[in-house]
Amino acid sequence: MASIGSLDELVGLLAAGRGLYVRWSMGPAVDLPTVSSRDDLTGVALPGLSASLLDAEPWWGDRPLRTWVARRLYDYAHLPRVRDRRVRPWLLRGTETGRGPDNEPLVRDVEPLGWIDERVIDEAVREVARHNGDWGPLDRLRRGRGATRGPGGGTPGARGGG
């Protein structure tokens, strides 16, 4: 699978079309045979892979897409540390079939588009660091900042990537 090597390259792909997702997992070879994530709390198999939609919301307006994408990547960059070092982000196109227990999109009919290189995550971290807001990645309880969001499945509460 190809690799996306810069944040600007990823932003360019998003600017060219909507409907792209990022999934944090061990990759399509592991995920596509079953195309199902699992809820960490209950163990229930979900009807699709948990993923994060990268499309900017309309309220984002004309703010930089680069910042939007950086934040979306940054929010789950803790997963390799808390799940498994082999967990990596990859870009995909798919059909949303529902929502998981943490309201994350569940996708099927997955078309893998490329690995998101670690350099892109490093760029995302630097982009987020340019802003001085009081927030952080979704493992906030580990950082002492309120309620936790489970690291499972690449999206909160779902196991098996995301």
N, CA, C and O of each residue as an XYZ file, in Angstrom:
648
protein
N       0.855     -1.169      0.000
C       0.000      0.000      0.000
C       0.901      1.233      0.000
O       1.935      1.263      0.667
N       0.499      2.225     -0.743
C       1.246      3.480     -0.827
C       1.298      4.156      0.534
O       0.560      3.792      1.450
N       2.174      5.142      0.655
C       2.317      5.878      1.904
C       2.136      7.371      1.642
O       2.668      7.914      0.673
N       1.388      8.014      2.510
C       1.202      9.460      2.452
C       2.287     10.045      3.334
O       2.327      9.773      4.534
N       3.179     10.857      2.744
C       4.397     11.255      3.422
C       4.422     12.623      4.065
O       5.394     12.964      4.738
N       3.364     13.430      3.875
C       3.366     14.757      4.501
C       1.937     15.174      4.823
O       0.976     14.693      4.223
N       1.827     16.066      5.772
C       0.516     16.601      6.137
C      -0.081     17.346      4.946
O      -1.287     17.262      4.713
N       0.732     18.065      4.199
C       0.230     18.782      3.026
C      -0.293     17.822      1.957
O      -1.291     18.117      1.300
N       0.366     16.684      1.779
C      -0.116     15.683      0.822
C      -1.492     15.166      1.245
O      -2.389     15.029      0.413
N      -1.654     14.883      2.527
C      -2.937     14.415      3.035
C      -4.008     15.492      2.877
O      -5.130     15.196      2.466
N      -3.673     16.724      3.197
C      -4.614     17.834      3.038
C      -5.026     17.960      1.574
O      -6.193     18.219      1.280
N      -4.083     17.781      0.658
C      -4.399     17.843     -0.769
C      -5.403     16.772     -1.179
O      -6.299     17.037     -1.981
N      -5.262     15.577     -0.642
C      -6.215     14.505     -0.939
C      -7.607     14.852     -0.418
O      -8.613     14.577     -1.071
N      -7.650     15.452      0.755
C      -8.937     15.823      1.344
C      -9.574     16.989      0.601
O     -10.794     17.046      0.447
N      -8.747     17.911      0.145
C      -9.266     19.061     -0.597
C      -9.868     18.619     -1.936
O     -10.757     19.281     -2.472
N      -9.378     17.499     -2.470
C      -9.842     17.008     -3.763
C     -11.171     16.255     -3.677
O     -11.832     16.053     -4.695
N     -11.562     15.841     -2.480
C     -12.821     15.110     -2.364
C     -13.156     14.756     -0.934
O     -12.273     14.601     -0.090
N     -14.429     14.633     -0.677
C     -14.908     14.321      0.666
C     -15.049     12.809      0.838
O     -14.926     12.043     -0.118
N     -15.310     12.401      2.079
C     -15.605     10.997      2.342
C     -14.398     10.140      2.648
O     -14.436      8.925      2.456
N     -13.315     10.759      3.126
C     -12.128      9.990      3.490
C     -12.070      9.831      5.002
O     -12.443     10.730      5.756
N     -11.595      8.667      5.425
C     -11.515      8.322      6.839
C     -10.091      7.925      7.186
O      -9.317      7.510      6.323
N      -9.761      8.057      8.453
C      -8.512      7.507      8.968
C      -8.890      6.410      9.955
O      -9.822      6.554     10.746
N      -8.157      5.327      9.889
C      -8.342      4.215     10.815
C      -6.993      3.907     11.427
O      -5.983      3.838     10.727
N      -6.980      3.722     12.736
C      -5.771      3.357     13.471
C      -5.875      1.874     13.796
O      -6.702      1.465     14.611
N      -5.036      1.075     13.157
C      -5.074     -0.371     13.378
C      -3.780     -0.978     12.863
O      -2.834     -0.259     12.540
N      -3.740     -2.289     12.787
C      -2.575     -2.974     12.235
C      -2.656     -3.060     10.717
O      -1.759     -3.607     10.074
N      -3.722     -2.525     10.147
C      -3.798     -2.386      8.707
C      -4.896     -3.176      8.033
O      -5.560     -4.005      8.655
N      -5.078     -2.906      6.748
C      -6.129     -3.556      5.976
C      -6.014     -5.079      5.948
O      -7.031     -5.772      5.951
N      -4.812     -5.597      5.921
C      -4.652     -7.062      5.873
C      -5.285     -7.723      7.088
O      -5.800     -8.837      6.991
N      -5.252     -7.054      8.216
C      -5.851     -7.576      9.442
C      -7.344     -7.250      9.499
O      -8.145     -8.078      9.934
N      -7.717     -6.052      9.062
C      -9.089     -5.566      9.222
C     -10.084     -6.068      8.176
O     -11.240     -6.335      8.505
N      -9.657     -6.199      6.943
C     -10.614     -6.442      5.871
C     -11.208     -7.844      5.826
O     -12.311     -7.999      5.301
N     -10.552     -8.863      6.340
C     -11.224    -10.172      6.323
C     -12.544    -10.202      7.097
O     -13.453    -10.943      6.723
N     -12.665     -9.413      8.169
C     -13.909     -9.430      8.943
C     -14.698     -8.137      8.830
O     -15.908     -8.151      9.057
N     -14.069     -7.026      8.491
C     -14.673     -5.704      8.379
C     -15.599     -5.436      9.573
O     -16.757     -5.052      9.409
N     -15.059     -5.649     10.768
C     -15.823     -5.431     11.989
C     -14.889     -5.021     13.113
O     -13.836     -5.628     13.313
N     -15.278     -3.996     13.839
C     -14.595     -3.642     15.076
C     -15.383     -4.272     16.214
O     -16.467     -4.816     16.002
N     -14.839     -4.195     17.411
C     -15.489     -4.775     18.584
C     -15.530     -3.732     19.697
O     -14.542     -3.043     19.953
N     -16.672     -3.624     20.349
C     -16.827     -2.698     21.463
C     -16.020     -3.210     22.651
O     -16.208     -4.343     23.094
N     -15.118     -2.371     23.165
C     -14.281     -2.770     24.298
C     -15.088     -3.116     25.538
O     -14.756     -4.071     26.241
N     -16.126     -2.371     25.817
C     -16.883     -2.562     27.044
C     -17.675     -3.873     27.039
O     -17.616     -4.644     27.997
N     -18.413     -4.117     25.957
C     -19.329     -5.259     25.927
C     -18.834     -6.442     25.116
O     -19.323     -7.560     25.279
N     -17.860     -6.199     24.239
C     -17.391     -7.262     23.356
C     -18.250     -7.463     22.123
O     -17.984     -8.365     21.329
N     -19.270     -6.647     21.948
C     -20.175     -6.766     20.805
C     -19.438     -6.447     19.513
O     -18.719     -5.452     19.418
N     -19.634     -7.316     18.512
C     -19.087     -7.056     17.182
C     -19.894     -5.936     16.536
O     -21.124     -5.967     16.554
N     -19.218     -4.963     15.976
C     -19.865     -3.815     15.345
C     -19.983     -4.047     13.844
O     -19.137     -4.724     13.260
N     -21.016     -3.499     13.207
C     -21.249     -3.746     11.782
C     -20.399     -2.875     10.860
O     -20.921     -2.248      9.938
N     -19.119     -2.839     11.105
C     -18.199     -2.070     10.278
C     -16.940     -1.761     11.058
O     -16.836     -2.068     12.245
N     -15.990     -1.153     10.380
C     -14.735     -0.750     11.013
C     -14.898      0.640     11.603
O     -15.386      1.549     10.932
N     -14.494      0.809     12.845
C     -14.538      2.141     13.428
C     -13.436      2.980     12.798
O     -12.309      2.519     12.620
N     -13.775      4.196     12.470
C     -12.846      5.092     11.784
C     -13.222      6.525     12.130
O     -14.267      6.775     12.730
N     -12.375      7.452     11.750
C     -12.637      8.871     11.974
C     -12.758      9.568     10.624
O     -11.846      9.514      9.798
N     -13.893     10.220     10.415
C     -14.102     10.981      9.191
C     -13.188     12.206      9.212
O     -13.113     12.916     10.214
N     -12.499     12.444      8.106
C     -11.570     13.568      8.034
C     -12.188     14.818      7.423
O     -11.553     15.873      7.418
N     -13.404     14.726      6.911
C     -14.055     15.900      6.327
C     -14.211     16.993      7.377
O     -14.607     16.728      8.512
N     -13.899     18.209      6.991
C     -14.128     19.356      7.874
C     -15.626     19.626      7.963
O     -16.347     19.521      6.972
N     -16.073     19.968      9.139
C     -17.473     20.316      9.363
C     -17.755     21.709      8.771
O     -16.854     22.545      8.699
N     -19.002     21.954      8.349
C     -19.337     23.260      7.762
C     -19.002     24.440      8.689
O     -18.609     25.503      8.210
N     -19.153     24.264     10.002
C     -18.871     25.363     10.919
C     -17.393     25.742     10.946
O     -17.042     26.810     11.447
N     -16.515     24.875     10.410
C     -15.088     25.172     10.368
C     -14.817     26.353      9.451
O     -13.821     27.062      9.602
N     -15.728     26.556      8.487
C     -15.624     27.712      7.600
C     -14.376     27.683      6.740
O     -14.000     26.642      6.201
N     -13.735     28.846      6.616
C     -12.553     28.939      5.756
C     -11.252     28.830      6.559
O     -10.189     29.231      6.086
N     -11.344     28.294      7.753
C     -10.121     28.070      8.542
C      -9.263     27.029      7.829
O      -9.769     26.293      6.982
N      -7.977     26.957      8.156
C      -7.076     26.040      7.439
C      -7.439     24.563      7.607
O      -7.556     24.058      8.724
N      -7.614     23.888      6.474
C      -7.873     22.447      6.483
C      -6.704     21.712      7.138
O      -6.892     20.669      7.765
N      -5.514     22.255      6.990
C      -4.319     21.660      7.603
C      -4.479     21.538      9.124
O      -4.109     20.518      9.705
N      -5.025     22.567      9.763
C      -5.220     22.535     11.212
C      -6.299     21.523     11.576
O      -6.156     20.787     12.552
N      -7.369     21.483     10.803
C      -8.447     20.519     11.048
C      -7.900     19.093     11.001
O      -8.128     18.301     11.916
N      -7.185     18.778      9.937
C      -6.660     17.428      9.757
C      -5.644     17.096     10.848
O      -5.639     15.985     11.377
N      -4.793     18.048     11.180
C      -3.804     17.826     12.238
C      -4.495     17.463     13.545
O      -4.073     16.541     14.243
N      -5.536     18.175     13.865
C      -6.252     17.878     15.115
C      -6.901     16.504     15.071
O      -6.877     15.779     16.066
N      -7.475     16.138     13.947
C      -8.115     14.819     13.814
C      -7.086     13.702     14.004
O      -7.384     12.681     14.625
N      -5.891     13.892     13.476
C      -4.835     12.886     13.654
C      -4.306     12.896     15.076
O      -4.087     11.841     15.672
N      -4.103     14.069     15.613
C      -3.550     14.228     16.959
C      -4.432     13.559     18.019
O      -3.927     12.974     18.977
N      -5.748     13.651     17.838
C      -6.675     13.106     18.826
C      -6.474     11.614     19.084
O      -6.799     11.127     20.167
N      -5.948     10.890     18.113
C      -5.773      9.449     18.279
C      -4.319      9.003     18.205
O      -4.039      7.805     18.166
N      -3.406      9.942     18.185
C      -1.980      9.611     18.051
C      -1.444      8.819     19.241
O      -0.356      8.249     19.157
N      -2.183      8.775     20.341
C      -1.762      8.019     21.518
C      -1.983      6.510     21.350
O      -1.451      5.730     22.140
N      -2.741      6.085     20.361
C      -3.109      4.670     20.250
C      -1.928      3.703     20.162
O      -1.961      2.669     20.828
N      -0.893      3.985     19.379
C       0.232      3.030     19.375
C       0.863      2.868     20.764
O       1.348      1.791     21.112
N       0.852      3.929     21.536
C       1.446      3.879     22.875
C       0.579      3.079     23.847
O       1.108      2.309     24.649
N      -0.734      3.248     23.788
C      -1.602      2.604     24.764
C      -2.165      1.261     24.292
O      -2.609      0.461     25.115
N      -2.154      1.004     22.998
C      -2.702     -0.234     22.447
C      -1.620     -1.245     22.083
O      -1.486     -2.311     22.684
N      -0.861     -0.854     21.072
C       0.134     -1.756     20.501
C       1.004     -0.914     19.572
O       0.484     -0.135     18.774
N       2.306     -1.065     19.670
C       3.212     -0.261     18.836
C       3.018     -0.507     17.347
O       3.445      0.304     16.524
N       2.383     -1.610     16.994
C       2.157     -1.914     15.576
C       0.943     -1.192     14.996
O       0.732     -1.221     13.783
N       0.147     -0.548     15.838
C      -1.013      0.205     15.367
C      -0.529      1.442     14.619
O       0.300      2.206     15.114
N      -1.070      1.621     13.410
C      -0.689      2.742     12.552
C      -1.928      3.326     11.897
O      -2.929      2.628     11.734
N      -1.874      4.591     11.522
C      -3.019      5.175     10.818
C      -2.953      4.880      9.320
O      -1.881      4.868      8.716
N      -4.112      4.647      8.750
C      -4.203      4.493      7.300
C      -5.469      5.165      6.799
O      -6.486      5.238      7.488
N      -5.364      5.647      5.580
C      -6.436      6.399      4.945
C      -7.306      5.442      4.139
O      -6.805      4.520      3.496
N      -8.610      5.672      4.183
C      -9.525      4.813      3.440
C     -10.735      5.592      2.971
O     -11.050      6.676      3.464
N     -11.386      5.005      2.016
C     -12.697      5.470      1.570
C     -13.628      4.312      1.897
O     -13.249      3.149      1.760
N     -14.842      4.625      2.328
C     -15.783      3.565      2.662
C     -17.195      4.104      2.732
O     -17.437      5.295      2.540
N     -18.110      3.216      3.008
C     -19.516      3.564      3.148
C     -19.874      3.507      4.621
O     -19.716      2.473      5.269
N     -20.353      4.614      5.143
C     -20.740      4.653      6.550
C     -22.027      3.856      6.727
O     -23.020      4.094      6.040
N     -21.993      2.893      7.671
C     -23.144      2.019      7.884
C     -23.810      2.225      9.232
O     -24.819      1.586      9.530
N     -23.264      3.096     10.036
C     -23.844      3.347     11.347
C     -22.837      4.042     12.231
O     -21.816      4.553     11.770
N     -23.148      4.047     13.514
C     -22.297      4.672     14.522
C     -22.006      3.672     15.618
O     -22.857      2.863     15.988
N     -20.787      3.739     16.134
C     -20.386      2.885     17.232
C     -20.824      3.466     18.565
O     -21.484      4.505     18.602
N     -20.465      2.808     19.661
C     -20.919      3.228     20.982
C     -20.409      4.601     21.409
O     -20.979      5.196     22.324
N     -19.377      5.115     20.794
C     -18.874      6.458     21.096
C     -19.198      7.425     19.969
O     -18.549      8.460     19.817
N     -20.216      7.074     19.177
C     -20.682      7.882     18.066
C     -19.670      7.962     16.921
O     -19.770      8.846     16.071
N     -18.701      7.053     16.891
C     -17.738      7.040     15.799
C     -18.353      6.376     14.573
O     -19.142      5.441     14.708
N     -18.000      6.848     13.379
C     -18.501      6.209     12.170
C     -18.020      4.755     12.070
O     -16.888      4.427     12.427
N     -18.908      3.908     11.577
C     -18.578      2.526     11.248
C     -18.662      2.417      9.731
O     -19.673      2.798      9.141
N     -17.622      1.905      9.098
C     -17.584      1.871      7.637
C     -17.406      0.453      7.107
O     -16.755     -0.395      7.718
N     -18.009      0.237      5.952
C     -17.882     -1.015      5.201
C     -17.519     -0.642      3.763
O     -17.337      0.536      3.454
N     -17.415     -1.628      2.896
C     -17.030     -1.378      1.501
C     -15.759     -0.539      1.476
O     -15.676      0.474      0.781
N     -14.781     -0.978      2.242
C     -13.558     -0.214      2.484
C     -12.584     -0.324      1.313
O     -12.289     -1.413      0.820
N     -12.101      0.833      0.891
C     -11.037      0.912     -0.115
C      -9.817      1.555      0.558
O      -9.806      2.763      0.793
N      -8.792      0.752      0.867
C      -7.578      1.335      1.466
C      -6.888      2.248      0.453
O      -6.746      1.893     -0.718
N      -6.461      3.430      0.915
C      -5.813      4.390      0.019
C      -4.338      4.593      0.329
O      -3.574      4.979     -0.556
N      -3.925      4.345      1.553
C      -2.505      4.495      1.867
C      -2.252      4.605      3.356
O      -3.102      5.058      4.122
N      -1.066      4.181      3.742
C      -0.598      4.377      5.111
C      -0.348      5.864      5.329
O       0.077      6.562      4.408
N      -0.601      6.339      6.506
C      -0.245      7.709      6.867
C       1.072      7.607      7.630
O       1.120      7.094      8.748
N       2.123      8.098      7.013
C       3.476      7.969      7.557
C       3.608      8.640      8.919
O       2.903      9.604      9.216
N       4.495      8.136      9.726
C       4.757      8.705     11.049
C       5.168     10.177     10.956
O       4.896     10.953     11.872
N       5.810     10.558      9.875
C       6.185     11.968      9.686
C       4.965     12.872      9.641
O       5.025     14.021     10.079
N       3.850     12.360      9.109
C       2.617     13.139      9.053
C       2.098     13.379     10.471
O       1.630     14.471     10.795
N       2.185     12.361     11.295
C       1.744     12.498     12.692
C       2.646     13.509     13.402
O       2.158     14.344     14.163
N       3.945     13.440     13.160
C       4.871     14.416     13.753
C       4.507     15.837     13.323
O       4.522     16.759     14.138
N       4.180     16.010     12.041
C       3.756     17.332     11.555
C       2.454     17.768     12.224
O       2.287     18.937     12.570
N       1.536     16.821     12.403
C       0.262     17.139     13.049
C       0.490     17.600     14.481
O      -0.135     18.558     14.935
N       1.380     16.923     15.190
C       1.695     17.313     16.569
C       2.266     18.731     16.600
O       1.901     19.532     17.460
N       3.159     19.037     15.663
C       3.736     20.386     15.604
C       2.676     21.431     15.267
O       2.676     22.526     15.829
N       1.774     21.089     14.349
C       0.704     22.017     13.980
C      -0.189     22.304     15.183
O      -0.546     23.455     15.431
N      -0.544     21.280     15.918
C      -1.385     21.459     17.102
C      -0.638     22.276     18.158
O      -1.241     23.111     18.834
N       0.652     22.046     18.303
C       1.451     22.759     19.307
C       1.500     24.267     19.040
O       1.732     25.053     19.958
N       1.281     24.670     17.780
C       1.275     26.101     17.462
C       0.107     26.827     18.120
O       0.134     28.048     18.274
N      -0.915     26.071     18.507
C      -2.108     26.644     19.130
C      -1.981     26.459     20.638
O      -1.443     25.453     21.101
N      -2.467     27.413     21.389
C      -2.263     27.387     22.831
C      -3.505     27.010     23.617
O      -3.571     27.297     24.812
N      -4.490     26.379     22.999
C      -5.709     26.007     23.708
C      -5.453     24.960     24.781
O      -4.470     24.222     24.717
N      -6.336     24.899     25.762
C      -6.217     23.950     26.856
C      -7.012     22.692     26.540
O      -8.125     22.515     27.035
N      -6.452     21.835     25.731
C      -7.067     20.562     25.386
C      -5.958     19.607     25.005
O      -4.794     20.001     24.931
N      -6.297     18.392     24.770
C      -5.278     17.413     24.428
C      -5.902     16.224     23.732
O      -7.081     16.258     23.380
N      -5.124     15.169     23.527
C      -5.648     13.984     22.853
C      -6.726     13.333     23.709
O      -6.917     13.689     24.872
N      -7.416     12.389     23.124
C      -8.561     11.797     23.791
C      -8.219     10.898     24.973
O      -9.135     10.359     25.595
N      -6.971     10.715     25.306
C      -6.633      9.954     26.518
C      -6.469     10.926     27.684
O      -5.487     10.860     28.425
N      -7.430     11.820     27.838
C      -7.336     12.917     28.788
C      -7.245     12.471     30.232
O      -6.576     13.139     31.021
N      -7.884     11.371     30.621
C      -7.815     10.926     32.011
C      -6.386     10.575     32.378
O      -5.936     10.867     33.486
N      -5.675      9.954     31.458
C      -4.277      9.632     31.695
C      -3.463     10.904     31.932
O      -2.421     10.879     32.586
N      -3.956     12.003     31.392
C      -3.272     13.283     31.543
C      -3.899     14.101     32.666
O      -3.484     15.235     32.908
N      -4.905     13.537     33.364
C      -5.524     14.232     34.473
C      -6.499     15.310     34.062
O      -6.633     16.318     34.755
N      -7.187     15.118     32.942
C      -8.082     16.157     32.429
C      -9.505     15.659     32.254
O     -10.017     15.754     31.138
N     -10.155     15.158     33.220
C     -11.561     14.808     33.082
C     -11.796     13.412     32.557
O     -10.937     12.538     32.666
N     -12.963     13.214     31.991
C     -13.406     11.890     31.579
C     -12.524     11.303     30.493
O     -12.023     12.011     29.620
N     -12.349     10.013     30.567
C     -11.532      9.323     29.578
C     -12.374      8.914     28.383
O     -13.591      8.757     28.481
N     -11.719      8.749     27.285
C     -12.301      8.146     26.112
C     -11.444      6.933     25.851
O     -10.231      7.062     25.684
N     -12.027      5.782     25.812
C     -11.258      4.555     25.638
C     -10.450      4.556     24.371
O     -10.894      5.089     23.354
N      -9.275      3.972     24.407
C      -8.394      3.994     23.249
C      -8.681      2.879     22.265
O      -7.929      2.722     21.303
N      -9.698      2.123     22.452
C      -9.909      0.935     21.646
C     -10.220      1.222     20.201
O     -10.889      2.198     19.863
N      -9.720      0.352     19.360
C     -10.090      0.327     17.982
C      -9.810      1.585     17.210
O     -10.372      1.776     16.132
N      -8.979      2.432     17.708
C      -8.688      3.642     16.988
C      -9.731      4.704     17.211
O      -9.489      5.884     16.959
N     -10.871      4.300     17.673
C     -11.851      5.256     18.126
C     -12.269      4.832     19.510
O     -12.154      3.657     19.857
N     -12.740      5.740     20.291
C     -13.067      5.423     21.673
C     -14.035      4.264     21.787
O     -15.041      4.207     21.080
N     -13.727      3.352     22.671
C     -14.640      2.275     23.012
C     -14.729      1.126     22.041
O     -15.418      0.150     22.339
N     -14.082      1.178     20.909
C     -14.154      0.093     19.954
C     -12.807     -0.550     19.800
O     -11.794      0.139     19.675
N     -12.782     -1.872     19.808
C     -11.531     -2.604     19.722
C     -11.289     -3.067     18.292
O     -12.236     -3.288     17.538
N     -10.046     -3.210     17.928
C      -9.711     -3.780     16.632
C      -9.343     -2.742     15.611
O      -9.524     -2.976     14.416
N      -8.841     -1.618     16.022
C      -8.417     -0.585     15.096
C      -9.365      0.575     15.115
O     -10.257      0.619     15.962
N      -9.211      1.513     14.220
C     -10.186      2.579     14.152
C      -9.724      3.872     13.733
O     -10.511      4.815     13.657
